[in-house]
């Protein structure tokens, strides 16, 4: 992960302990480009035991 300056905290790394919304707010504030992999995509899914999975050869749609 690249080091990033977090406003009000000096120069620190964004760690996994930061709430996800804080990270997205920071990305928005800095107008950073976000790779498409972070966005939802349309496609076949299946539900199993209350969890949703993208359909693939290991988890075919039901």
Phi and psi in degrees as a GROMACS rama.xvg file:
@    title "Ramachandran Plot"
@    xaxis  label "Phi"
@    yaxis  label "Psi"
@TYPE xy
-79.1339  146.437  UNK-2
-68.1346  143.793  UNK-3
-139.718  141.572  UNK-4
-82.0814  124.165  UNK-5
-101.536  122.928  UNK-6
-51.6924  131.759  UNK-7
83.4867  -2.72977  UNK-8
-124.718  6.92937  UNK-9
76.5286  -161.567  UNK-10
-90.9612  109.827  UNK-11
-138.667  161.246  UNK-12
-81.7361  145.21  UNK-13
-75.7994  121.024  UNK-14
-106.418  165.983  UNK-15
-67.5979  -11.2715  UNK-16
-80.2252  -12.727  UNK-17
-74.5782  138.538  UNK-18
-58.6392  143.404  UNK-19
-57.1624  -40.3282  UNK-20
-64.3101  -34.7759  UNK-21
-61.2225  -41.0722  UNK-22
-64.2478  -47.26  UNK-23
-64.5809  -37.3373  UNK-24
-62.4006  -41.7401  UNK-25
-62.6491  -44.2806  UNK-26
-61.3407  -43.1047  UNK-27
-64.5349  -44.5962  UNK-28
-61.0091  -39.4291  UNK-29
-86.7028  -0.180044  UNK-30
52.1967  42.0395  UNK-31
-77.0002  146.223  UNK-32
-75.2681  138.921  UNK-33
-115.741  126.479  UNK-34
-60.7454  146.525  UNK-35
-58.0416  -21.179  UNK-36
-61.9681  -22.2338  UNK-37
-81.5312  -8.42265  UNK-38
-100.839  153.949  UNK-39
-70.6796  146.776  UNK-40
-125.68  150.96  UNK-41
-75.8135  144.022  UNK-42
171.447  170.136  UNK-43
-70.6427  139.093  UNK-44
-134.638  162.019  UNK-45
-136.873  150.792  UNK-46
-107.746  132.049  UNK-47
-144.255  125.155  UNK-48
53.4306  38.6105  UNK-49
80.4133  5.11754  UNK-50
-118.399  146.479  UNK-51
-99.5855  136.379  UNK-52
-126.826  141.067  UNK-53
-69.5159  133.933  UNK-54
-67.6456  133.281  UNK-55
-155.497  -174.427  UNK-56
-66.3449  -21.2256  UNK-57
-91.3724  -19.9026  UNK-58
-140.49  77.175  UNK-59
-66.7411  153.227  UNK-60
-64.1356  147.574  UNK-61
